[in-house]
Amino acid sequence: MCGITGIYSKKNISNIEERILKMNTSIRHRGPDAGGYYKDNNLTLGHRRLSIIDTREVSNQPMHSNNNSWHIVFNGEIYNFLEIKSQLNYEFKTNSDTEVIIAAVQEKGIDWFLNQANGMFAMALYNSETKTLLLVRDRMGIKPLYFYNDGEHLVFSSEIKAILSSGLVDAQFNDEAVDEYLANRYIRTPYTFFKDVFQVNPGTYLRIDKELSIDEIKYWDIPEVFNMSKEYNEEEILNGLDEEINKAIKYRLIADVPLGTYLSGGVDSSLITAITALNKKEEVNTYTIGFEEINEFEYSEVIAEKYKTNHHEILMRKEDYMSNWERLINFKDAPLGVPNEIPLAVMSSKLKEKITVVLSGEGADELMGGYGRIYRAPFDYKNEGSKVPFYDYFISKYDYVPRSMRDELINTPKNYREEFDIKLRADFSNRSNEESIFKFFHKYHVKGLLQRVDMTTMQTSVEARVPFLDHNLIEFSYSNIPYDLKLRWISNDAKNEARSMNSSKYSETLDTPKYLLRKVSYKYLPKEIIERKKIGFPVPLTEWFENLESLATELLPNAEWLKKGVVYDLIKKSKTEPRAGQILWMFINIELFKRNYFDKQWKW
């Protein structure tokens, strides 16, 4: 895992080397093992390396093709690089996956490579003969990639701070992102909290010529199919899912450095830990974190004991939480999205003492319908006889800070809300309600989780791998697993009983979210782990409300994005919301972020 940077200008920049070095330095945490850059007149590629595969110096980047026409900086892992390598007629100098990429692109082209590749990646490929730059992002957007283009300079990097560190870009607060963040806890692609700084869309690459004109090419999308079959062979599908999960996890055990897993004690992390332990000769390091007020240590201990892992429990105090908050905003270049980003980062710092690669469970809920209360929205919608379009019904459940509350409190534009509403209403109207929710969560929601896992691990030079977001596993799930095996009623009577209730009452009581994944898990995990109710990753913010109220009183009265005089109303409203602590926490996050980025001069 690494960090990449680059500048492409229409004219020569006399101090371009100094600029790329400052960019590299700003993201050194992503790659402390080596750094370098390549220059071709008015283009420069920069790289910081975290050595994972072929840790020798010969695999440092930027890397160049044998014919010296292609040049690459790459952040990520290509898990099937050996299979791709076997199809190439190329004289290799390293054992790295990076060289396989550049060899494949030289011999067979970028489209052939992307069709073959299984991995997570953000990369820049430059052809010094045609002067063409390619910016490429993996299918699901696991690895971040940002760019800025004012027509004179195109600047890109794994993190926005590096773009700002180029000295060519001014940091301007994008007030349109405020409403978007409060709704989702993340900003949907291609936007960011910085004006004119954009995310490369997942599953696409940008082709940029020497005039800095950009073509966007989409090479992958969420599968078109969605299995709603009522006739199927459950045992056959179960075995297929087991096989695909095992393949996805085994791919992610390839590393030349020590590797471990997060282990919360939930089904997802426990299943990953179990299969990892069964496929590793050495003892697996596992990690969990919690608070004195609330933790799940007893469950993670069950799995650690069963698979004889080297287990680490980290107890976090309120003081640790508060002291890390602002520091982590400065790594993310955005307000934090969920309160558990802070304990995840603290846990990652701890695990760096022993390992460099960690497997994490993001994506399992999106794969199999794990958020039962909202994945059951189509059933509730039908039973309630709602007259509004299903999209409006769904989004009222999904939005974190309710729209009415945002409209009362903030004074920023709602352009992104309107843009995505138009697009999503059309998408939802063309699909079944069940399919619409699954595709929404894969296309949008999971991206917020991926921003979280990237920041919390890379800030301490750890690579996180997410097997449940393997694209083969996603494609198998959409085409082969019927909806009824994702969210399963415990009986027909239970389904009928649920018609008079809301999902907040019956989910995980009258039905089983992630049914088939849980059934696979019986092969690996104790019943008590599989059948306990989903908790998530609890942080006791509501118990700490007094601390949040004090911070809000200090930071928010002069916040330009809030309507005048609403701070105390906000605090009062937050106390009446079930998510009281987190709502106030999110408002504070925006102002902490804003004061760290927009009160200083970046251009030089």
Secondary structure, 3 states (H helix, E strand, C coil): CEEEEEEEECCCCCCHHHHHHHHHHHCHHHCECEEEEEEECCEEEEEEECCCCCCCHHHCCCEECCCCCEEEEEEEEECCHHHHHCCCCCCCCCCCHHHHHHHHHHHHCHHHHHHHCCEEEEEEEEECCCCEEEEEECCCCCCCCEEEECCCEEEEECCHHHHHHCCCCCCCECCHHHHHHHHHCCCCCCCCCECCEEECCCCEEEEECCCCCEEEEECCCCCCCCCCCCCCCHHHHHHHHHHHHHHHHHHCCCCCCCEEEECCCCHHHHHHHHHHHHHCCCCCEEEEEEECCCCCHHHHHHHHHHCCCEEEEEEECHHHHHHHHHHHHHHHCCCCCCCCHHHHHHHHHHHCCCCCEEECCCCHHHHHCCCHHHHCHHHHHHHHCCCCCHHHHHHHHHCCCCHHHHHHHECCCCHHHHHHHHHHHHHHHCCCHHHHHHHHHHHHHHHHHHHHHHHHHHCCCCEEECHHHCHHHHHHHHHHCCHHHCEEECCHHHHHHHCCCCHHHHCCCCEEECHHHHHHHCCCCCHHHHCCCCCCCCCCCHHHHHHHHHHHHHHCCCCCCECCCCHHHHHHHHHHCCCHHHHHHHHHHHHHHHHHHCCCCCCC
